[in-house]
Amino acid sequence: MDPARTTETRPPVVGDLAYDTARDRYGVVMERTPGRVLLHPKDGGEDWTARPGDVELARAGEALGPRVARANARSRGEVL
């Protein structure tokens, strides 16, 4: 895990937006057991399982939709 990615060190729990580092995907934690975490894609789709060590809390502002990210960049005057 990258310590710079999050300010919290607790593992994600059911309902948290999380980042699967092995798959480079964001999802909502639906279930957590000692050996697996069940994630649901934040924008819908098919659930997947991940190893607990590969799942981190998403930072605030991460996983914004691409349209929101572009709008934010434009508001800061960034060239896209």
C-alpha positions in Angstrom: 0.0 0.0 0.0 1.1 3.5 -0.8 1.1 5.5 2.5 0.6 8.8 0.6 -2.7 7.6 -0.9 -4.8 7.9 2.3 -4.8 9.8 5.5 -6.7 7.0 7.3 -5.1 3.7 8.1 -8.2 1.7 8.9 -9.3 -0.9 6.4 -12.4 -0.1 4.4 -15.6 -1.4 5.8 -19.0 -2.1 4.2 -20.3 1.0 2.5 -16.9 2.7 2.0 -15.6 3.7 -1.4 -12.4 1.7 -1.9 -9.5 1.3 -4.3 -8.4 -2.1 -5.5 -4.7 -1.7 -6.1 -4.3 -5.0 -8.0 -7.0 -4.1 -10.5 -6.7 -0.3 -10.5 -10.5 0.0 -9.9 -12.8 1.7 -7.5 -15.7 0.1 -5.9 -18.0 0.1 -2.9 -17.3 -2.5 -0.3 -20.3 -4.8 -0.1 -18.9 -7.5 2.1 -15.7 -8.2 4.0 -14.5 -11.5 5.3 -11.0 -12.4 6.6 -9.9 -13.7 3.2 -11.8 -11.5 0.7 -13.5 -8.2 0.0 -16.5 -8.1 -2.3 -16.6 -4.8 -4.3 -19.3 -3.3 -6.5 -18.2 -0.9 -9.2 -19.1 2.7 -8.2 -20.8 3.3 -11.6 -22.6 -0.1 -11.7 -21.6 -3.3 -13.3 -20.5 -6.7 -12.1 -19.1 -7.2 -8.5 -15.7 -8.6 -8.1 -13.6 -10.0 -5.2 -10.3 -8.8 -4.0 -7.7 -9.7 -1.4 -7.9 -7.6 1.7 -4.3 -6.5 1.3 -5.1 -5.1 -2.1 -8.0 -2.9 -1.0 -7.5 0.7 0.4 -9.8 3.4 1.4 -10.3 5.9 -1.5 -9.1 9.4 -0.7 -11.5 12.2 -0.7 -12.0 13.4 -4.2 -10.7 10.3 -5.8 -12.7 8.4 -8.4 -14.6 11.4 -9.6 -16.4 10.8 -12.8 -14.5 11.8 -15.9 -16.9 14.7 -16.6 -16.6 16.1 -13.1 -12.8 15.8 -13.3 -12.7 17.7 -16.6 -15.0 20.4 -15.2 -12.8 20.8 -12.2 -9.7 21.1 -14.3 -11.4 23.7 -16.5 -12.4 25.7 -13.4 -8.7 25.8 -12.4 -7.7 27.0 -15.9 -5.9 23.8 -16.8 -5.6 22.9 -20.5 -7.1 19.5 -21.2 
